[in-house]
Amino acid sequence: MSTYSSNSPSSSEDGSRTTYLIRWRGLQYGPFTAATIDEKLATNQLSFHHEISYNGRWMTLREFGAEREALRRAERLAQENQERRAQEEARQAREQERWKQEEAERQEQQHAESMAVARRGHDQMEVMNPYQQANPVFRQSHSRMLKSHRGGTILTLGILGLVLCAPLSFFAWVMGNNDIREMDAGFMDDSGRSMTNAGRIMGMVYSILIIIAVVLIALGVMAEIASTSR
């Protein structure tokens, strides 16, 4: 039985169009295809001591088979390494995709929990509001935990700025805006909202009128200076 097929060149070089020269004791034969060489080895017309011309040099058929077998092992090893790298990259891609999916699910769960907490808080407020409206004692005790409103002070500043001292209007405006924001945020007792809002509006309106008057006076003075300088 021939063993050349196990030591034969790779399929790309063993094609029907690839031929090789054989030499024995100085005499050359061929060229022969790999299939023909295999047949001659099987029928003992050639031995592994015969020489073959391969890559520009002569070597025995045994050396030729061993060299090509080493090349095929290297090719198989490279292919296996490439397949392992591809499998590892695919595994890493699957791990990355799974991590992204788990992260998205975790964020979605956190968002759902936050929405659930917000809904529970809203439901509790809806349950508490009717009770607060129907129970002045509870509302009064709840207001004690908040900052006291300054509605009377702000209203007084707005009136004084209107009739006595104009700069007090600015204080009424600024203080009123701050207190309304704190009432909206739930940090201040909103029982004085009406007085606070009234004082704030009075201070705002009179402050705007003062600003307009100052601008008009300044423009008039500038026009007077311009007319006298000509």
C-alpha positions as CSV (number, residue, x, y, z in Angstrom):
1,M,0.0,0.0,0.0
2,S,1.3,3.5,-0.9
3,T,1.9,6.0,1.9
4,Y,2.5,8.9,-0.4
5,S,-1.0,10.2,-0.2
6,S,-0.5,10.8,3.5
7,N,2.6,12.8,2.7
8,S,1.4,14.4,-0.5
9,P,1.4,18.1,-1.2
10,S,-1.5,20.3,-0.3
11,S,-4.6,20.2,-2.5
12,S,-3.6,23.5,-4.2
13,E,-0.4,21.9,-5.4
14,D,-1.8,18.4,-5.9
15,G,-4.2,19.5,-8.6
16,S,-4.2,17.7,-11.9
17,R,-2.3,20.6,-13.6
18,T,0.7,20.5,-11.1
19,T,3.5,18.3,-12.2
20,Y,6.9,17.3,-10.7
21,L,10.2,16.0,-12.1
22,I,11.5,12.8,-10.6
23,R,15.2,12.0,-10.5
24,W,17.0,8.7,-9.7
25,R,20.8,8.3,-9.9
26,G,21.2,11.3,-12.2
27,L,18.4,10.4,-14.6
28,Q,15.3,12.6,-14.6
29,Y,11.7,11.3,-15.3
30,G,8.5,13.0,-15.9
31,P,7.0,15.4,-15.3
32,F,4.4,13.5,-13.3
33,T,1.3,14.6,-11.5
34,A,0.8,13.8,-7.8
35,A,-1.7,11.1,-8.7
36,T,0.7,9.5,-11.1
37,I,3.5,9.6,-8.5
38,D,1.1,8.0,-6.0
39,E,0.3,5.2,-8.4
40,K,4.0,4.5,-9.0
41,L,4.7,4.4,-5.3
42,A,1.8,2.0,-4.9
43,T,3.2,-0.3,-7.6
44,N,6.8,0.0,-6.3
45,Q,7.9,1.7,-9.5
46,L,9.1,4.6,-7.3
47,S,10.5,4.5,-3.8
48,F,10.8,7.2,-1.1
49,H,14.5,7.4,-2.0
50,H,13.7,8.9,-5.4
51,E,14.2,12.7,-5.6
52,I,11.6,15.2,-6.6
53,S,12.1,18.8,-7.8
54,Y,10.2,21.1,-5.5
55,N,10.6,24.8,-5.0
56,G,13.7,24.9,-7.1
57,R,15.6,22.2,-5.3
58,W,15.9,18.4,-5.2
59,M,14.8,16.3,-2.2
60,T,13.7,12.8,-1.6
61,L,10.1,11.9,-1.7
62,R,10.3,11.1,2.0
63,E,11.7,14.6,2.8
64,F,9.1,16.1,0.4
65,G,6.3,14.4,2.2
66,A,7.6,15.3,5.6
67,E,8.0,19.0,4.7
68,R,4.6,19.2,3.2
69,E,3.1,17.4,6.2
70,A,4.8,20.0,8.5
71,L,3.4,22.8,6.3
72,R,-0.1,21.3,6.5
73,R,0.2,21.0,10.3
74,A,1.1,24.7,10.4
75,E,-1.8,25.6,8.2
76,R,-4.2,23.5,10.3
77,L,-2.8,25.1,13.5
78,A,-3.2,28.6,12.0
79,Q,-6.8,27.7,10.9
80,E,-7.6,26.4,14.4
81,N,-6.1,29.5,16.0
82,Q,-8.2,31.6,13.7
83,E,-11.3,29.6,14.5
84,R,-10.6,30.0,18.2
85,R,-10.1,33.7,17.8
86,A,-13.4,33.9,15.9
87,Q,-15.2,31.9,18.6
88,E,-13.7,34.1,21.3
89,E,-14.7,37.3,19.5
90,A,-18.2,35.9,19.1
91,R,-18.3,34.9,22.8
92,Q,-17.2,38.4,23.8
93,A,-19.7,39.9,21.5
94,R,-22.5,37.8,23.0
95,E,-21.3,38.8,26.5
96,Q,-21.3,42.5,25.5
97,E,-24.7,42.2,24.1
98,R,-26.0,40.4,27.2
99,W,-24.4,43.0,29.4
100,K,-26.1,45.8,27.4
101,Q,-29.4,44.0,27.7
102,E,-29.0,43.5,31.4
103,E,-28.0,47.1,31.9
104,A,-31.0,48.3,29.9
105,E,-33.3,46.0,31.9
106,R,-31.8,47.3,35.2
107,Q,-32.3,50.9,34.1
108,E,-35.8,50.2,33.1
109,Q,-36.5,48.5,36.4
110,Q,-35.0,51.4,38.3
111,H,-37.2,53.8,36.3
112,A,-40.2,51.7,37.0
113,E,-39.4,51.6,40.7
114,S,-39.0,55.4,40.7
115,M,-42.3,55.9,38.9
116,A,-44.0,53.5,41.4
117,V,-42.6,55.5,44.3
118,A,-43.8,58.7,42.7
119,R,-47.2,57.3,42.2
120,R,-47.4,56.1,45.7
121,G,-46.4,59.5,47.0
122,H,-49.0,61.1,44.7
123,D,-51.7,58.7,45.9
124,Q,-50.8,59.5,49.5
125,M,-51.1,63.2,48.8
126,E,-54.5,62.7,47.2
127,V,-55.6,60.8,50.2
128,M,-54.2,63.4,52.7
129,N,-55.4,66.5,50.9
130,P,-59.1,65.9,51.5
131,Y,-58.3,65.1,55.2
132,Q,-56.3,68.3,55.5
133,Q,-59.1,70.4,53.9
134,A,-61.7,68.8,56.2
135,N,-59.5,69.0,59.4
136,P,-58.2,72.5,60.2
137,V,-56.4,71.1,63.3
138,F,-54.3,68.8,61.2
139,R,-53.6,71.6,58.7
140,Q,-52.5,73.9,61.5
141,S,-50.2,71.3,63.0
142,H,-48.8,70.6,59.5
143,S,-48.2,74.3,58.9
144,R,-46.1,74.5,62.1
145,M,-43.5,72.3,60.5
146,L,-43.1,74.8,57.6
147,K,-41.5,78.2,57.5
148,S,-43.8,81.0,58.6
149,H,-45.0,83.1,55.8
150,R,-44.2,86.9,55.5
151,G,-47.3,87.9,53.8
152,G,-48.1,90.8,56.2
153,T,-44.5,92.1,56.0
154,I,-44.4,92.0,52.2
155,L,-47.9,93.6,51.8
156,T,-46.8,96.4,54.2
157,L,-43.6,97.0,52.2
158,G,-45.6,97.1,49.0
159,I,-48.0,99.8,50.5
160,L,-45.1,101.8,52.0
161,G,-43.2,101.7,48.8
162,L,-46.3,103.0,47.0
163,V,-47.1,105.9,49.4
164,L,-43.9,106.7,51.3
165,C,-40.5,105.2,50.2
166,A,-40.2,104.0,46.7
167,P,-37.2,101.7,47.2
168,L,-39.3,99.5,49.6
169,S,-41.2,98.4,46.5
170,F,-38.1,96.5,45.3
171,F,-37.9,94.7,48.6
172,A,-41.5,93.7,48.4
173,W,-41.0,92.4,44.8
174,V,-37.9,90.3,45.6
175,M,-39.2,89.0,48.9
176,G,-42.5,88.1,47.4
177,N,-41.0,86.2,44.5
178,N,-38.8,84.2,46.9
179,D,-41.7,83.3,49.3
180,I,-44.0,82.3,46.4
181,R,-41.3,79.9,45.2
182,E,-40.9,78.4,48.7
183,M,-44.7,78.0,49.0
184,D,-44.8,76.2,45.7
185,A,-42.0,73.9,46.8
186,G,-43.8,73.1,50.0
187,F,-41.2,74.8,52.3
188,M,-43.3,77.6,53.5
189,D,-46.8,78.0,55.0
190,D,-49.1,78.9,52.0
191,S,-51.8,80.4,54.2
192,G,-50.3,83.8,53.5
193,R,-50.1,83.4,49.8
194,S,-52.8,86.0,49.0
195,M,-51.1,88.7,51.1
196,T,-47.7,87.7,49.7
197,N,-48.9,87.8,46.2
198,A,-50.6,91.2,46.7
199,G,-47.5,92.8,48.1
200,R,-45.4,91.3,45.4
201,I,-47.6,92.6,42.6
202,M,-47.7,96.1,44.2
203,G,-43.9,96.1,44.5
204,M,-43.4,94.8,41.0
205,V,-45.7,97.3,39.4
206,Y,-44.3,100.3,41.3
207,S,-40.7,99.2,40.7
208,I,-41.3,98.9,37.0
209,L,-42.9,102.4,37.0
210,I,-39.9,103.8,38.9
211,I,-37.5,102.2,36.4
212,I,-39.4,103.7,33.5
213,A,-39.4,107.1,35.1
214,V,-35.7,106.9,35.8
215,V,-35.0,106.0,32.2
216,L,-37.2,108.8,30.9
217,I,-35.6,111.3,33.2
218,A,-32.1,110.1,32.0
219,L,-33.1,110.4,28.4
220,G,-34.5,113.9,29.0
221,V,-31.3,115.0,30.8
222,M,-29.2,113.7,27.9
223,A,-31.3,115.4,25.4
224,E,-31.1,118.7,27.3
225,I,-27.3,118.4,27.5
226,A,-27.1,117.6,23.8
227,S,-29.2,120.7,23.0
228,T,-27.2,123.1,25.1
229,S,-23.9,121.9,23.8
230,R,-24.8,122.9,20.2
